[in-house]
């Protein structure tokens, strides 16, 4: 599905909840939901109000019928340059502690916790909170010319929306320190080699690469895909697979999806999963 398709898809809401000169929108195209961060004039920088709207959208997606969720940003040089520095700079220490960072953790945690697989489509630079937004997704498809980084220490602060933890899980402490402490920005090739990007494509092929990934995800049984995602996330948090895999396997045995999958295998045809 192309960016144009995403904008043409049937909107879940008629309005995109305009915030300042930006918005957070949600569209549905079949089984694919697309969340769109739109604040072109500020390179899609995020405000507290935009985070509130993003949280609403994530909640709506989580209880909806979508099987895959795309996270995109409006066309600009950057996917997202992170938090709005002007808004952040006016906050007191207490507000940063009690609201700003806590809110971001809650919102990005909700995104990471969605049952559906999530794909960040990075057409341009993802910096600071913009990279944290992408890291909260399961997949990151990166345009060749995009760059990823955490510039926070350069202005006297630190990543505050889960970036230190999620980045370290992907690349390890030493490389995370190179990116955060030494301000290294990753190009597409390095991001792919280090495991930050799941795939990299030329600008002209970005949408086709995303569409191929979505097609492959949709080919799996809906319930099994979501359970498998939770298994992977749980084992990454240290839960032993020997405990949860037997339980998950038993759960899938009760689904109509498994019955259809077995029948299709025996009949040598493609399955049509009912999603239950």
C-alpha positions in Angstrom: 0.0 0.0 0.0 1.5 3.3 -1.0 1.4 6.6 1.0 -1.1 7.9 -1.5 -3.2 4.8 -0.9 -3.0 5.3 2.8 -4.4 8.8 2.5 -7.1 7.7 0.1 -8.2 4.9 2.4 -11.5 5.2 4.3 -10.8 7.3 7.4 -11.8 5.9 10.7 -12.6 9.4 11.8 -13.6 12.2 9.4 -11.3 14.7 11.1 -7.6 14.1 11.9 -7.7 16.1 15.1 -5.7 19.1 14.0 -3.2 20.0 16.7 -1.4 23.3 16.4 -0.1 23.0 12.8 0.0 19.2 13.0 -2.3 16.2 13.3 -2.3 12.5 14.0 -4.6 10.6 11.7 -5.8 7.0 11.3 -7.0 5.3 8.2 -8.1 1.8 7.4 -7.5 -0.1 4.1 -8.9 -3.6 4.4 -7.0 -5.3 7.2 -4.2 -2.7 7.4 -4.5 0.3 9.7 -2.2 3.3 9.0 -1.3 5.8 11.7 -0.1 9.1 10.2 1.9 11.7 12.1 1.4 15.0 10.2 3.2 18.2 11.2 5.2 19.0 8.1 6.1 22.5 9.0 8.0 21.3 12.1 9.4 18.1 10.4 6.7 16.1 12.2 8.0 17.0 15.7 5.8 15.8 18.5 3.9 17.8 21.1 2.2 16.7 24.2 -1.2 17.2 22.5 -0.1 15.0 19.6 1.0 12.3 22.0 -2.4 12.4 23.6 -4.0 12.0 20.2 -1.5 9.2 19.3 -2.5 7.4 22.4 -6.2 7.6 21.4 -5.4 6.2 18.0 -3.4 3.3 19.4 -6.2 2.4 21.7 -8.6 2.4 18.8 -6.4 0.3 16.7 -5.8 -2.2 19.5 -9.5 -3.2 19.7 -10.2 -2.9 16.0 -10.1 -5.4 13.1 -6.7 -4.5 11.7 -4.2 -7.3 11.3 -1.2 -5.0 10.5 -0.5 -1.5 11.6 1.7 0.9 9.7 3.2 4.0 11.3 3.9 6.7 8.8 4.6 10.4 8.8 3.6 13.1 6.4 6.0 13.8 3.5 8.8 15.9 4.8 12.6 15.7 4.9 12.3 13.8 8.2 10.0 11.0 9.3 10.1 12.7 12.7 12.7 14.8 14.4 11.4 13.9 17.8 9.9 16.0 20.6 9.1 19.7 20.0 12.1 21.3 21.6 10.4 24.6 22.2 7.7 23.0 24.2 10.1 20.7 26.0 12.3 23.7 27.0 9.5 25.5 28.7 8.8 22.6 31.1 9.9 22.5 34.7 11.9 19.6 36.1 8.8 18.3 37.8 6.7 18.5 34.6 9.4 16.6 32.6 9.4 13.9 35.3 5.7 13.6 36.1 4.2 14.3 32.6 6.5 14.6 29.6 8.6 11.5 29.9 5.9 9.5 31.6 3.4 10.3 28.9 5.9 9.3 26.2 6.6 6.0 27.9 3.0 5.3 28.3 2.1 6.0 24.6 5.1 4.2 23.1 4.6 1.3 25.5 1.0 1.1 24.2 2.3 1.0 20.6 4.8 -1.7 21.4 2.1 -3.6 23.2 -0.4 -3.7 20.4 -1.4 -7.3 19.5 -1.0 -6.6 15.8 2.4 -6.5 14.1 3.5 -2.9 13.6 5.7 -1.4 10.8 7.4 1.9 11.0 7.8 3.3 7.4 10.8 5.6 7.6 10.8 7.8 4.5 13.3 10.2 6.1 15.4 10.9 9.1 14.2 9.5 12.5 15.9 11.4 15.3 15.4 11.5 19.1 11.7 10.8 19.9 11.1 10.0 16.2 13.5 7.1 16.5 11.9 6.1 19.8 8.6 6.0 17.9 10.1 3.7 15.3 11.8 1.5 17.9 8.4 0.9 19.5 7.3 -0.8 16.3 8.1 -4.4 15.4 9.6 -3.7 12.0 11.4 -0.6 10.6 11.5 -0.2 6.8 14.0 2.5 6.0 14.5 4.6 2.9 18.1 4.5 1.7 18.7 8.2 2.3 17.2 8.3 5.8 19.3 8.6 8.9 18.7 7.4 12.5 20.1 8.9 15.7 19.7 10.3 19.1 21.0 13.9 19.3 19.8 14.6 22.8 23.1 14.9 24.6 24.0 17.6 22.1 21.4 19.9 23.6 22.0 18.8 27.2 19.4 16.1 27.8 18.9 12.4 27.3 16.5 10.1 25.4 13.3 9.9 27.5 10.8 7.8 25.8 12.3 4.3 26.0 15.1 4.8 23.5 18.0 3.7 25.8 16.3 0.4 26.6 14.9 -0.5 23.1 18.0 0.5 21.3 20.3 -1.4 23.7 18.1 -4.5 23.2 18.7 -4.3 19.4 22.4 -3.3 19.2 23.9 -4.0 22.6 25.4 -1.5 25.2 28.6 -0.6 23.3 26.8 0.4 20.0 24.0 2.1 21.9 26.6 4.2 23.7 28.2 5.1 20.3 24.9 6.3 19.0 23.7 8.1 22.1 26.9 9.3 23.8 29.0 9.9 20.7 26.1 11.1 18.5 26.6 8.7 15.7 23.9 8.7 13.1 23.2 5.5 11.2 22.8 5.3 7.5 20.6 2.7 6.0 23.4 0.1 5.4 24.7 0.4 9.0 21.2 0.4 10.5 20.4 -2.8 8.6 23.7 -4.4 9.6 23.2 -3.5 13.3 19.7 -4.7 13.4 18.0 -1.4 13.9 16.3 -1.5 10.4 14.6 -4.7 9.4 14.9 -3.7 5.7 16.2 -0.8 3.6 15.0 0.2 0.2 15.5 3.0 -2.4 12.9 5.8 -2.0 11.1 4.6 -5.2 10.8 1.1 -3.8 9.9 1.9 -0.2 6.2 1.4 -0.6 6.7 -1.8 -2.5 9.0 -3.2 0.2 6.4 -2.4 2.8 3.6 -3.9 0.8 5.6 -7.1 0.4 6.2 -7.3 4.2 2.5 -6.7 4.9 1.5 -9.4 2.4 3.8 -11.9 4.1 2.4 -11.1 7.5 -1.2 -11.4 6.3 -0.4 -14.8 4.9 -0.1 -16.2 8.4 -3.0 -17.2 10.7 -4.2 -14.0 12.4 -4.4 -15.5 15.9 -1.1 -17.4 15.6 0.7 -14.2 14.4 -0.4 -12.2 17.4 0.4 -15.0 19.8 3.8 -15.4 18.3 4.5 -11.7 18.6 3.6 -11.9 22.3 5.8 -15.0 22.8 8.8 -13.2 21.2 8.3 -10.1 23.4 7.9 -12.2 26.5 11.1 -14.2 25.9 12.9 -10.9 25.2 11.8 -9.9 28.7 13.3 -13.1 30.2 10.2 -15.3 30.4 11.3 -18.9 29.7 10.0 -20.3 26.4 9.6 -23.7 28.0 6.9 -22.2 30.1 4.9 -20.1 27.7 5.3 -22.0 24.4 3.3 -25.1 25.6 0.6 -22.8 26.9 0.5 -20.8 23.6 0.5 -24.0 21.6 -2.4 -25.3 23.6 -4.3 -22.1 23.0 -3.7 -22.3 19.2 -5.1 -25.8 19.3 -8.5 -24.4 20.2 -8.7 -22.0 17.2 -10.5 -22.3 13.9 -7.4 -21.0 12.3 -5.5 -24.1 13.1 -8.3 -26.4 11.9 -8.3 -24.5 8.6 -4.5 -24.6 8.3 -4.4 -28.3 8.8 -7.2 -28.9 6.4 -5.6 -26.7 3.8 -2.3 -28.6 4.2 -4.0 -31.9 3.8 -6.0 -30.7 0.8 -2.9 -29.0 -0.8 -4.5 -25.6 -1.1 -3.9 -22.2 0.3 -5.7 -21.6 3.7 -8.4 -19.1 4.2 -8.1 -18.2 7.9 -11.2 -17.1 9.7 -9.2 -15.2 12.3 -10.5 -16.9 15.4 
